[in-house]
Amino acid sequence: MNVRRLIPSAALAAAVALGATALTACSGAGGDKDGKLDVMASFYPMQFLAEQIGKDHVKVNALTKPGVEPHDLEITPKQTAQLGEADVILYLKTLQPAVDKAVAQSGVKNVVDAGTLTKLEAHGASGHDHGHEGEGEAGHDHGHESEAGEDPHIWLDPAKYAEVAQGVGKALEKADPDHAADYKKNTDELVGKLTALDTEFKDGLKNTASKTFITTHSAFGYLAERYGLDQEGIAGVDPEAEPSPARIKEIQEIAKKDNVSTVFFETLASDKTAKTLATDTGLKTDVLDPLEGITDKSQGADYFEVMRSNLKNLQKALGAK
């Protein structure tokens, strides 16, 4: 009788011990099997922050796969399910409507909108001007701007990206307090590197023959504003939009007046518009990468390498002294 009563007691004790072990493995580090914090990032700039700050304590998945234009992302049912199981979601509201919808339905507690971690501003096709006459006919597409017309491309300004990094660091500390000291240390290191990059851009673009650059994708408003440059977008914020004949004529006049030598295109969208304009105006073409994703065509393996390639290409195009 006593023996029979002891067996379930032992089994119960073992089960309790197992449960406690499982709880310990999950506490402060999400429900991932290997004890790591499960972070879902919407696209590359968010993924990069999570990896740099989380390092060995996180497992990072990205909704936007390499080579996919983030604005065009459609989310699969499998991704929607993965999103719901994440410990932390890191995204940038208004950039990807499909992601916004899935995040709102995910039920995840720790959701970080990078746009709330720094100040968003409105930028039109021109970095120093909020609009051009005839932009509507140029197929100007505000589909991934916020309702207030705010520009989401904050990661292309290293100083703003550093502010976002600090906010992401705090969010990871809150989600996984056991490793808070490591997240803080990693955040400080990353912010230090971004501050150094900001200085490189300031020094590298201080003295240039021209201050105007022409690009197919108006993603560089924050960068232009930070370093005293003027961005002229061929067709506004949509990299695939076709510019109107009036906008092409306007760009040609700007190129002549502001001593512009180069039309920039990007790696994830078609270069057809840039090459047509360059041929019509006798300008050169080069890459200015909005860093929405890294592929084997990117001019660098990560954020810092590609940003330094962007700096080099800008210096060459603007006649840096």
N, C-alpha and C positions, 0 to 999 in steps of 0.2 A: 504493500500500500504506500509506504513512504517512498519507495524507489520510483513507483509510477508518478507520484506527485513531484519528485525531484526532476524528472526528465523535462516536463514542460517548463519548469522554473529555469533550468539551465538554458533551454532553447530561447526562453524569453530574455534572459540576461544577454545571450549572444546577439539576439535581434536588436536589443537596446544599444549594445556596444557598436554594432554595425551602423545603426541609425545615427549614433553620435559621430562616428567617423565620417559618414556621408555628409552630415551637417557641417562638420569642421571643414571638409573639403570644399563645400559650397559657400561657406560664410565669407562675405566680403569679396568673393571672386566669382559671383554668378553661378549658374548651374552647369557650366561646361564640365565635361567628364574629366579633363586634365586639370581642373581647378583654375583655369585662366578666365579672365573677364572676356566675355563674348561681345565684341564691338562690331556693329554693322555700319559701314560708312557709305554714303550715297555715291561719291565719285572720288577721283584720285586726290585732290587737295585735302579732302577730309580723311581719306585713308592714310595719307602721308603723316598727318598730324597724330593720328591714333597710334601708328607704328612707332613714330619717333618718341612719343611721350610714354606709351605703354610698354614698349620693348618686350621683354620676356614675360610680362604679367598679362598680356592680352593676346587674344586670337582675333585678327581683323579680317573681315570679309567686305568686299566692295560690291555694291549693286550694279555699278557700271563697269563692264569688262573692258580691258585694254582695246583700243581701236574703235570703240563705240562712241559716237557723238553724244555727250551727256544730255543735251536738250531733247534729243529724240528718243530717249530711253522708254521702253515699255516694260513693265514689271511682270514676270512670270508668276503663276500660282505658287511654284516652289520657292521663289524669292519672297513672296508675301508671307509664306509660312516661316521661312528663316528669320524674317524681320520680327515676327511676333515672338520668337524664341530668344532674341538678343537681350543682353543685359543693358547695353547702351546703344542708342542710335545717334549717329552724328551726321547731320545733313545741313543743307543750305536752302531754306524755304524760298519758293518762287522760281528757283533755277530749273527744277525738274517737276512739273505738275504731277506726273505719275507717282513720283516718290512722295510728294506732299500728301496725296490721297492715301497711299499705303501706310505712311507713318501715322496719320490721323486715326486709322482703323487698327493699328497694331496692338494697342493696349500696353505698350512698354512704358515703364515708369521713368527711366532715365533717358529722356530725349533732349538732345542738344541741337538747337538751331544756331549755326555759326553766325548768321546775320544779326543775332541779338548780342553778340560779343564785341562788336565794334560798330561804328557809326556808318550807316549806309547813305550814299548820296546819289543824286540823279546825274547821269551823263548821257548826252545825246551822241550823234555820230561824230561830234567834235568834242575833244577833251576839255576845251575851254569855253564851250558854248552849248547850251542845252537844246539847240535845234537849228535846223536849216529849213528854208522855204522849200516846199515841194518834197519833204521827206516822206509824206504819205504816199505819193506816187512812186517813190523809190522802193516800195515794198518794205518799208520800215516795219519790222515785226517786234512788238513789245511782249511777245508770248511768254518770255521767261523773265520779264521784269516784274517787280511787285506792283500792286495797285497804285502806289505812289510814284511809280516810274523810277524806282531805285535800281541802281546798277548792282548786280550780285557779285561782280568779279573782284572781290576784296583780296583774294590770295595773290594777285599780281602786284600788290603793293606790300613789300616785305614788312613795313611798319604795321600795317593793318593786320597782316597775317600773324605777326607776333602777338597782337592783342587777342586774336582768335585762339592762338596756341595757349595763352594763359588761361582763357576761359575753359578750354578743353581739358587742360591739366586739372583745374579745380573740379570739373565734372567727374573725371576719373578718380580723383581722390575721394569724392563723396560716394561714388558707386562701389569703390573697393578700398575702404579705409585702412585695411591691413598693409597695403603697399603705398600709402599716401606719401611717405618720405621719398620713395623712388620716383613717383610721378612728379613730385615737386622738383627734384634734382634734374630729371630729364627735361622738364618744361624750361627750367632756367638755362640749361645747355642749349636747347633749341632756340629760345629767345635771343640768346647771345649770338648764335650763328646768323639769325635773321637780322639782328641789329648790324652785324658786320657786313652783310649783303646790302643792306640799306645804304651804308657808308660807301661801298663800292659803286653803287648806282649814282649816288650824289656826286662823288668825285669824278666818275667816268663820264658823266653827262653835263658837267659844269660848263665847259667851254666847247661849244659845237657851232659849226658854220650855219646850220639850220636848226630850228626848234620844232619843225613840223614833220610828222611821219604819217604816211597813208597806209591803211590796213583794210583788208576785206571784212574783218570781224571787229566791231567796236567794243573790244573787251578790255582795252587798255586805258580807260578813263582815269582810274585811280593812279596808275603808274605815271601817266602824263601829268596829272595834277601834282603828284609828289615831287617830280623832278623838273618841273617848269617847262614841260613840253606841250605841244598841241597835237592831239590825235584827230585825224580826219578819216572817218570810216566811209568806205565806198557805199555800203548799203545798210548801215545801221547795225543793230545788235544781233541780227540773224545772219550767221555765216553763210547760209545758202541763198539768201535773198538776192534777186537780180536788181541792180541799180537802174534807175530811169535814165534816159538820154540826157535829161537836164542835170542830173547828179554827176554823170560822167563828164559833161562839159565843165561843171563847177570844179570838179576834182582836177581836171586838166589846167584850169586857170590858177588854182591854188598851187599846183606843182610848179608852174612857171614863176609865180609871184614869190613863193617861199623857198625857192632853190632846192626843191625836193628831187632826190636822185633815185629813190627806190619805192616800189610798191610791195608791201608785206602781205604774205598769205600764211595760212597755218597748216599744221600737219593732219588734222582730222577732217578737214573740209576740202572741197574742190578748189583748185588753184586757177580754174578757168577764167574767172572774172579778173583776177589780178594780172594774169598773163595777157588777156585781151587789152586791158587798160594800159599796161606797160608797153605793148606793141604800138598802140595808138599814140602814145605820148613820148616814146623813145626812152622810157625809164627802165631801170633794172628791177628784178624781183628778188626777194629773199624771204626767209622764214622768221616770223615773230610768233612764238608758240604761246597760246593762251593757257597751256598747262592743264587742260581739262582731262587729260589722260596721257599715259606714257606708252609708246609702242616702239618697235624696233626702228621706226623712222624718226623718232624724236632725237633732238640734238643733245642727248644726255640721258643718263640712266635714272635720275631722280630730280626732285624740285630744284635743288641748288644748281645742279649741272645745267639744266635747261634754262634757268633764269640767267646764269652767267653767259650762256650762248645768246640769249635775247639781248643782254647788255652789249656783247661784242658786235652783234648785228646792227643794233641801234647806233653804236659809236661809229661804225663804218658808214652807215647810211646818212647820218647827220653830220659827218665830217668832224668828229671829236678831235680836239687838239691836245 
